[in-house]
Amino acid sequence: MNTAKQEVQSLLKKLPDNCTIEDIQYHLYVIEKIQRGIDRANEEGTVSQEEVEKRFSKWTTK
């Protein structure tokens, strides 16, 4: 697992030279949200596509 510093360095290498600070902040925000989602899925488990469709069918009309 990479350190936070390694993650930022990797991100900076991928972004274009003319990116703004806001661009960098946005990408860091997205990376953090994705990592939190992965961590939560690993801790709490996930729901199958079939189960999601079953749950959502209660709220949608056909």
Biopython code that builds the backbone (N, CA, C, O; Angstrom):
import numpy as np
from Bio.PDB.StructureBuilder import StructureBuilder

atoms = [
    (1, "MET", "N", (0.850, -1.182, 0.000)),
    (1, "MET", "CA", (0.000, 0.000, 0.000)),
    (1, "MET", "C", (0.890, 1.238, 0.000)),
    (1, "MET", "O", (1.867, 1.322, 0.745)),
    (2, "ASN", "N", (0.536, 2.185, -0.840)),
    (2, "ASN", "CA", (1.320, 3.403, -0.946)),
    (2, "ASN", "C", (1.011, 4.362, 0.189)),
    (2, "ASN", "O", (-0.087, 4.362, 0.746)),
    (3, "THR", "N", (2.000, 5.177, 0.520)),
    (3, "THR", "CA", (1.771, 6.226, 1.506)),
    (3, "THR", "C", (1.018, 7.361, 0.835)),
    (3, "THR", "O", (0.920, 7.416, -0.390)),
    (4, "ALA", "N", (0.489, 8.265, 1.646)),
    (4, "ALA", "CA", (-0.225, 9.420, 1.100)),
    (4, "ALA", "C", (0.698, 10.236, 0.200)),
    (4, "ALA", "O", (0.282, 10.709, -0.857)),
    (5, "LYS", "N", (1.931, 10.397, 0.614)),
    (5, "LYS", "CA", (2.892, 11.162, -0.174)),
    (5, "LYS", "C", (3.124, 10.500, -1.533)),
    (5, "LYS", "O", (3.208, 11.186, -2.552)),
    (6, "GLN", "N", (3.227, 9.179, -1.550)),
    (6, "GLN", "CA", (3.411, 8.455, -2.808)),
    (6, "GLN", "C", (2.194, 8.602, -3.712)),
    (6, "GLN", "O", (2.332, 8.733, -4.928)),
    (7, "GLU", "N", (1.013, 8.580, -3.124)),
    (7, "GLU", "CA", (-0.222, 8.757, -3.895)),
    (7, "GLU", "C", (-0.249, 10.135, -4.556)),
    (7, "GLU", "O", (-0.613, 10.257, -5.726)),
    (8, "VAL", "N", (0.134, 11.170, -3.810)),
    (8, "VAL", "CA", (0.143, 12.528, -4.353)),
    (8, "VAL", "C", (1.182, 12.651, -5.453)),
    (8, "VAL", "O", (0.920, 13.262, -6.489)),
    (9, "GLN", "N", (2.350, 12.082, -5.242)),
    (9, "GLN", "CA", (3.395, 12.137, -6.263)),
    (9, "GLN", "C", (2.931, 11.442, -7.541)),
    (9, "GLN", "O", (3.172, 11.936, -8.642)),
    (10, "SER", "N", (2.278, 10.318, -7.398)),
    (10, "SER", "CA", (1.766, 9.593, -8.552)),
    (10, "SER", "C", (0.714, 10.417, -9.285)),
    (10, "SER", "O", (0.717, 10.481, -10.514)),
    (11, "LEU", "N", (-0.175, 11.041, -8.541)),
    (11, "LEU", "CA", (-1.205, 11.886, -9.137)),
    (11, "LEU", "C", (-0.578, 13.032, -9.915)),
    (11, "LEU", "O", (-0.967, 13.303, -11.051)),
    (12, "LEU", "N", (0.394, 13.707, -9.304)),
    (12, "LEU", "CA", (1.027, 14.857, -9.953)),
    (12, "LEU", "C", (1.719, 14.467, -11.257)),
    (12, "LEU", "O", (1.757, 15.254, -12.202)),
    (13, "LYS", "N", (2.258, 13.266, -11.306)),
    (13, "LYS", "CA", (2.908, 12.801, -12.534)),
    (13, "LYS", "C", (1.892, 12.590, -13.658)),
    (13, "LYS", "O", (2.217, 12.747, -14.835)),
    (14, "LYS", "N", (0.664, 12.234, -13.286)),
    (14, "LYS", "CA", (-0.366, 11.941, -14.284)),
    (14, "LYS", "C", (-1.069, 13.189, -14.806)),
    (14, "LYS", "O", (-1.572, 13.190, -15.929)),
    (15, "LEU", "N", (-1.109, 14.242, -14.011)),
    (15, "LEU", "CA", (-1.824, 15.451, -14.410)),
    (15, "LEU", "C", (-0.989, 16.285, -15.372)),
    (15, "LEU", "O", (0.241, 16.250, -15.322)),
    (16, "PRO", "N", (-1.650, 17.033, -16.243)),
    (16, "PRO", "CA", (-0.900, 17.881, -17.174)),
    (16, "PRO", "C", (-0.188, 19.022, -16.440)),
    (16, "PRO", "O", (-0.586, 19.419, -15.345)),
    (17, "ASP", "N", (0.858, 19.532, -17.060)),
    (17, "ASP", "CA", (1.642, 20.600, -16.443)),
    (17, "ASP", "C", (0.837, 21.868, -16.214)),
    (17, "ASP", "O", (1.157, 22.639, -15.310)),
    (18, "ASN", "N", (-0.192, 22.101, -17.004)),
    (18, "ASN", "CA", (-0.969, 23.329, -16.870)),
    (18, "ASN", "C", (-2.202, 23.180, -15.972)),
    (18, "ASN", "O", (-3.096, 24.025, -16.016)),
    (19, "CYS", "N", (-2.262, 22.118, -15.156)),
    (19, "CYS", "CA", (-3.411, 21.940, -14.259)),
    (19, "CYS", "C", (-3.376, 22.994, -13.155)),
    (19, "CYS", "O", (-2.320, 23.528, -12.814)),
    (20, "THR", "N", (-4.535, 23.272, -12.617)),
    (20, "THR", "CA", (-4.651, 24.265, -11.551)),
    (20, "THR", "C", (-4.617, 23.581, -10.185)),
    (20, "THR", "O", (-4.707, 22.358, -10.082)),
    (21, "ILE", "N", (-4.489, 24.382, -9.162)),
    (21, "ILE", "CA", (-4.546, 23.845, -7.799)),
    (21, "ILE", "C", (-5.921, 23.225, -7.554)),
    (21, "ILE", "O", (-6.039, 22.205, -6.875)),
    (22, "GLU", "N", (-6.959, 23.852, -8.114)),
    (22, "GLU", "CA", (-8.310, 23.306, -7.975)),
    (22, "GLU", "C", (-8.412, 21.927, -8.630)),
    (22, "GLU", "O", (-9.089, 21.042, -8.108)),
    (23, "ASP", "N", (-7.741, 21.742, -9.772)),
    (23, "ASP", "CA", (-7.721, 20.429, -10.419)),
    (23, "ASP", "C", (-7.099, 19.385, -9.493)),
    (23, "ASP", "O", (-7.618, 18.278, -9.351)),
    (24, "ILE", "N", (-6.002, 19.745, -8.879)),
    (24, "ILE", "CA", (-5.304, 18.830, -7.971)),
    (24, "ILE", "C", (-6.184, 18.507, -6.773)),
    (24, "ILE", "O", (-6.300, 17.349, -6.373)),
    (25, "GLN", "N", (-6.807, 19.541, -6.199)),
    (25, "GLN", "CA", (-7.687, 19.322, -5.052)),
    (25, "GLN", "C", (-8.846, 18.404, -5.412)),
    (25, "GLN", "O", (-9.204, 17.522, -4.632)),
    (26, "TYR", "N", (-9.432, 18.602, -6.581)),
    (26, "TYR", "CA", (-10.549, 17.767, -7.018)),
    (26, "TYR", "C", (-10.116, 16.306, -7.133)),
    (26, "TYR", "O", (-10.806, 15.408, -6.651)),
    (27, "HIS", "N", (-8.976, 16.077, -7.771)),
    (27, "HIS", "CA", (-8.509, 14.703, -7.947)),
    (27, "HIS", "C", (-8.180, 14.052, -6.604)),
    (27, "HIS", "O", (-8.452, 12.866, -6.416)),
    (28, "LEU", "N", (-7.609, 14.792, -5.683)),
    (28, "LEU", "CA", (-7.341, 14.258, -4.347)),
    (28, "LEU", "C", (-8.642, 13.910, -3.632)),
    (28, "LEU", "O", (-8.727, 12.892, -2.945)),
    (29, "TYR", "N", (-9.654, 14.761, -3.796)),
    (29, "TYR", "CA", (-10.971, 14.517, -3.205)),
    (29, "TYR", "C", (-11.565, 13.221, -3.753)),
    (29, "TYR", "O", (-12.073, 12.395, -2.995)),
    (30, "VAL", "N", (-11.499, 13.050, -5.059)),
    (30, "VAL", "CA", (-12.056, 11.849, -5.689)),
    (30, "VAL", "C", (-11.314, 10.594, -5.215)),
    (30, "VAL", "O", (-11.936, 9.581, -4.894)),
    (31, "ILE", "N", (-9.990, 10.672, -5.176)),
    (31, "ILE", "CA", (-9.192, 9.529, -4.706)),
    (31, "ILE", "C", (-9.572, 9.165, -3.274)),
    (31, "ILE", "O", (-9.713, 7.986, -2.949)),
    (32, "GLU", "N", (-9.740, 10.176, -2.415)),
    (32, "GLU", "CA", (-10.109, 9.917, -1.026)),
    (32, "GLU", "C", (-11.480, 9.257, -0.929)),
    (32, "GLU", "O", (-11.658, 8.303, -0.171)),
    (33, "LYS", "N", (-12.448, 9.760, -1.693)),
    (33, "LYS", "CA", (-13.795, 9.185, -1.649)),
    (33, "LYS", "C", (-13.804, 7.747, -2.148)),
    (33, "LYS", "O", (-14.483, 6.893, -1.578)),
    (34, "ILE", "N", (-13.061, 7.482, -3.198)),
    (34, "ILE", "CA", (-12.989, 6.112, -3.721)),
    (34, "ILE", "C", (-12.359, 5.189, -2.685)),
    (34, "ILE", "O", (-12.857, 4.087, -2.454)),
    (35, "GLN", "N", (-11.276, 5.624, -2.065)),
    (35, "GLN", "CA", (-10.604, 4.796, -1.066)),
    (35, "GLN", "C", (-11.506, 4.536, 0.135)),
    (35, "GLN", "O", (-11.528, 3.426, 0.667)),
    (36, "ARG", "N", (-12.250, 5.553, 0.563)),
    (36, "ARG", "CA", (-13.189, 5.361, 1.671)),
    (36, "ARG", "C", (-14.261, 4.333, 1.307)),
    (36, "ARG", "O", (-14.645, 3.504, 2.132)),
    (37, "GLY", "N", (-14.736, 4.399, 0.063)),
    (37, "GLY", "CA", (-15.735, 3.431, -0.395)),
    (37, "GLY", "C", (-15.195, 2.019, -0.424)),
    (37, "GLY", "O", (-15.880, 1.077, -0.025)),
    (38, "ILE", "N", (-13.973, 1.869, -0.892)),
    (38, "ILE", "CA", (-13.340, 0.546, -0.921)),
    (38, "ILE", "C", (-13.152, 0.017, 0.496)),
    (38, "ILE", "O", (-13.438, -1.148, 0.773)),
    (39, "ASP", "N", (-12.673, 0.873, 1.386)),
    (39, "ASP", "CA", (-12.478, 0.466, 2.780)),
    (39, "ASP", "C", (-13.800, 0.053, 3.421)),
    (39, "ASP", "O", (-13.873, -0.947, 4.134)),
    (40, "ARG", "N", (-14.839, 0.837, 3.157)),
    (40, "ARG", "CA", (-16.148, 0.520, 3.740)),
    (40, "ARG", "C", (-16.680, -0.802, 3.187)),
    (40, "ARG", "O", (-17.235, -1.610, 3.932)),
    (41, "ALA", "N", (-16.513, -1.019, 1.892)),
    (41, "ALA", "CA", (-16.965, -2.282, 1.288)),
    (41, "ALA", "C", (-16.211, -3.461, 1.884)),
    (41, "ALA", "O", (-16.798, -4.517, 2.121)),
    (42, "ASN", "N", (-14.925, -3.292, 2.127)),
    (42, "ASN", "CA", (-14.133, -4.366, 2.727)),
    (42, "ASN", "C", (-14.562, -4.652, 4.161)),
    (42, "ASN", "O", (-14.553, -5.803, 4.597)),
    (43, "GLU", "N", (-14.937, -3.606, 4.895)),
    (43, "GLU", "CA", (-15.335, -3.777, 6.296)),
    (43, "GLU", "C", (-16.768, -4.274, 6.446)),
    (43, "GLU", "O", (-17.047, -5.158, 7.256)),
    (44, "GLU", "N", (-17.674, -3.696, 5.657)),
    (44, "GLU", "CA", (-19.097, -3.966, 5.837)),
    (44, "GLU", "C", (-19.688, -4.918, 4.796)),
    (44, "GLU", "O", (-20.814, -5.391, 4.948)),
    (45, "GLY", "N", (-18.938, -5.189, 3.758)),
    (45, "GLY", "CA", (-19.452, -6.036, 2.697)),
    (45, "GLY", "C", (-20.148, -5.223, 1.621)),
    (45, "GLY", "O", (-20.264, -4.001, 1.716)),
    (46, "THR", "N", (-20.602, -5.918, 0.607)),
    (46, "THR", "CA", (-21.266, -5.270, -0.516)),
    (46, "THR", "C", (-22.605, -5.934, -0.776)),
    (46, "THR", "O", (-22.934, -6.962, -0.183)),
    (47, "VAL", "N", (-23.369, -5.331, -1.671)),
    (47, "VAL", "CA", (-24.671, -5.852, -2.063)),
    (47, "VAL", "C", (-24.582, -6.219, -3.540)),
    (47, "VAL", "O", (-24.026, -5.463, -4.337)),
    (48, "SER", "N", (-25.120, -7.358, -3.900)),
    (48, "SER", "CA", (-25.079, -7.803, -5.292)),
    (48, "SER", "C", (-25.972, -6.931, -6.163)),
    (48, "SER", "O", (-26.883, -6.266, -5.670)),
    (49, "GLN", "N", (-25.703, -6.941, -7.446)),
    (49, "GLN", "CA", (-26.525, -6.208, -8.408)),
    (49, "GLN", "C", (-27.972, -6.672, -8.330)),
    (49, "GLN", "O", (-28.897, -5.862, -8.387)),
    (50, "GLU", "N", (-28.160, -7.981, -8.198)),
    (50, "GLU", "CA", (-29.514, -8.541, -8.105)),
    (50, "GLU", "C", (-30.262, -7.982, -6.892)),
    (50, "GLU", "O", (-31.440, -7.642, -6.992)),
    (51, "GLU", "N", (-29.583, -7.889, -5.753)),
    (51, "GLU", "CA", (-30.212, -7.367, -4.536)),
    (51, "GLU", "C", (-30.540, -5.883, -4.681)),
    (51, "GLU", "O", (-31.593, -5.435, -4.228)),
    (52, "VAL", "N", (-29.654, -5.125, -5.302)),
    (52, "VAL", "CA", (-29.913, -3.702, -5.528)),
    (52, "VAL", "C", (-31.143, -3.529, -6.404)),
    (52, "VAL", "O", (-32.011, -2.712, -6.097)),
    (53, "GLU", "N", (-31.228, -4.285, -7.487)),
    (53, "GLU", "CA", (-32.384, -4.204, -8.372)),
    (53, "GLU", "C", (-33.669, -4.574, -7.638)),
    (53, "GLU", "O", (-34.710, -3.952, -7.850)),
    (54, "LYS", "N", (-33.596, -5.574, -6.787)),
    (54, "LYS", "CA", (-34.765, -5.986, -6.006)),
    (54, "LYS", "C", (-35.214, -4.859, -5.071)),
    (54, "LYS", "O", (-36.406, -4.566, -4.970)),
    (55, "ARG", "N", (-34.246, -4.227, -4.385)),
    (55, "ARG", "CA", (-34.583, -3.142, -3.466)),
    (55, "ARG", "C", (-35.142, -1.929, -4.206)),
    (55, "ARG", "O", (-36.106, -1.315, -3.748)),
    (56, "PHE", "N", (-34.552, -1.582, -5.332)),
    (56, "PHE", "CA", (-34.993, -0.419, -6.080)),
    (56, "PHE", "C", (-36.339, -0.640, -6.762)),
    (56, "PHE", "O", (-37.071, 0.316, -7.016)),
    (57, "SER", "N", (-36.664, -1.878, -7.054)),
    (57, "SER", "CA", (-37.927, -2.156, -7.727)),
    (57, "SER", "C", (-39.122, -1.758, -6.835)),
    (57, "SER", "O", (-40.223, -1.533, -7.338)),
    (58, "LYS", "N", (-38.907, -1.675, -5.554)),
    (58, "LYS", "CA", (-39.972, -1.262, -4.634)),
    (58, "LYS", "C", (-40.339, 0.200, -4.832)),
    (58, "LYS", "O", (-41.465, 0.602, -4.542)),
    (59, "TRP", "N", (-39.388, 1.006, -5.328)),
    (59, "TRP", "CA", (-39.630, 2.455, -5.472)),
    (59, "TRP", "C", (-39.935, 2.873, -6.895)),
    (59, "TRP", "O", (-40.430, 3.976, -7.127)),
    (60, "THR", "N", (-39.650, 2.022, -7.832)),
    (60, "THR", "CA", (-39.889, 2.389, -9.231)),
    (60, "THR", "C", (-41.175, 1.741, -9.737)),
    (60, "THR", "O", (-41.574, 0.672, -9.277)),
    (61, "THR", "N", (-41.801, 2.403, -10.678)),
    (61, "THR", "CA", (-42.995, 1.837, -11.283)),
    (61, "THR", "C", (-42.702, 1.480, -12.724)),
    (61, "THR", "O", (-41.877, 2.110, -13.386)),
    (62, "LYS", "N", (-43.378, 0.481, -13.184)),
    (62, "LYS", "CA", (-43.167, 0.032, -14.564)),
    (62, "LYS", "C", (-44.406, 0.246, -15.373)),
    (62, "LYS", "O", (-44.428, -0.070, -16.563)),
]
sb = StructureBuilder()
sb.init_structure("model")
sb.init_model(0)
sb.init_chain("A")
sb.init_seg("    ")
for serial, (resi, resn, name, xyz) in enumerate(atoms, 1):
    if name == "N":
        sb.init_residue(resn, " ", resi, " ")
    sb.init_atom(name, np.array(xyz, "f"), 0.0, 1.0, " ", f" {name:<3s}", serial, name[0])
structure = sb.get_structure()
